Amino acid sequence: FEYGPDALKDLSPNKFTYTTCVDIQSAHGGAWCATRGACGTASENPDAHLGPGGYGWTHWDKCKAQPEARAALPDGQPQLPMPVPALRTQSGCRCKLPFEYAPARDCSIEDKDAAACEAQGGDLQGGWCVTCISHTYTECIREDQEAAWCAVDPSDGDCGVKSQDYKSKLPLSEGGYGWDHWDHCIGEPAGFMAPRSSASSDSATHQLAQGHAASSVTVESVTKRLQHEHSRGRDGGADSEVKELARRMSSSLRSLDKKIQQLDEHEASHAATRAVGAALAFAMAMAAMVAALVHGSEL
């Protein structure tokens, strides 16, 4: 966005183009930026208008700290995390990621007949040949909209808004997008996906396994306890030790269950969930064995 700070008004040129939020002349502190449309606060700067000589914007707003950006692909689009999470929209639809779209800025209009237009992959509209260049997007975009949006996964049926783009009405075999509905993205920022990779998922699984080994009942500890209990006989001391073992097992189960819930909340990879689930199943089997021993000792 363009802006001319008061302190530089006597310079030439005295207007500068900013590509990020700035804290210049921020009366209340914090960074700000120009906004699209009438969103935010109306500027009192005489140059904040859409006419000749104006900045090209009329409103501004404070910026929020942005989360870590995902690594970029060669075309500038951010890499998708693996596995790709189910990104929901304001209507509860799922975004189709990645998705193809041809923004209006990359469309041209030419006076060509139907045959010539079709030959170059264009669409004849109102006697004019409209040709657009499609791009592949890996995140919610603001192209041709006032708010972030994404294509809706075709498996969600009629969820979202029916697209009027001619390419959305074509089958893939004829150059179509492969989707025909769209919807606005939600979240902060809209459509945010945390950077994540299979490596980080493996690391999370490894850390969880380490924590489990350090704080819970292991095969070795159960075996040693049982051997010790057998050598001493089923006296009162052995009963109390087995009961303590059962208490520790119960605590370990609660800890594992809580970790699984945390993984679900953060959409951990299927591999990580399966690993913890297997650990929980094993722990439950061991708990059943210990419970049987406790019951036997009480009898």
Stockholm file with secondary structure:
# STOCKHOLM 1.0

chainA/1-299         FEYGPDALKDLSPNKFTYTTCVDIQSAHGGAWCATRGACGTASENPDAHLGPGGYGWTHWDKCKAQPEARAALPDGQPQLPMPVPALRTQSGCRCKLPFEYAPARDCSIEDKDAAACEAQGGDLQGGWCVTCISHTYTECIREDQEAAWCAVDPSDGDCGVKSQDYKSKLPLSEGGYGWDHWDHCIGEPAGFMAPRSSASSDSATHQLAQGHAASSVTVESVTKRLQHEHSRGRDGGADSEVKELARRMSSSLRSLDKKIQQLDEHEASHAATRAVGAALAFAMAMAAMVAALVHGSEL
#=GR chainA/1-299 SS CEECCGGGTTSSSCCEECSSCBCTTCTTSSCEEEESTTCSEECCCTTCSSSTTSCSCCEEEECCCCCCCCCBCTTSCBCCCSSCCCCBBTTSCBBCSSEEECCGGGEEEECCCHHHHHHTTCEEETTEEEEECCEEESSCBCTTSSSCEEEBCGGGTTCSEECCCGGGGSCGGGTCCSCCEEEEBCTTTTTCCCCCCHHHHHHHHHHHHHHHHHHSCCHHHHHHHHHHHHHHCSSHHHHHHHHHHHHHHHHHHHHHHHHHHHHHHTTCCHHHHHHHHHHHHHHHHHHHHHHHHHHHHHC
#=GC SS_cons         CEECCGGGTTSSSCCEECSSCBCTTCTTSSCEEEESTTCSEECCCTTCSSSTTSCSCCEEEECCCCCCCCCBCTTSCBCCCSSCCCCBBTTSCBBCSSEEECCGGGEEEECCCHHHHHHTTCEEETTEEEEECCEEESSCBCTTSSSCEEEBCGGGTTCSEECCCGGGGSCGGGTCCSCCEEEEBCTTTTTCCCCCCHHHHHHHHHHHHHHHHHHSCCHHHHHHHHHHHHHHCSSHHHHHHHHHHHHHHHHHHHHHHHHHHHHHHTTCCHHHHHHHHHHHHHHHHHHHHHHHHHHHHHC
//
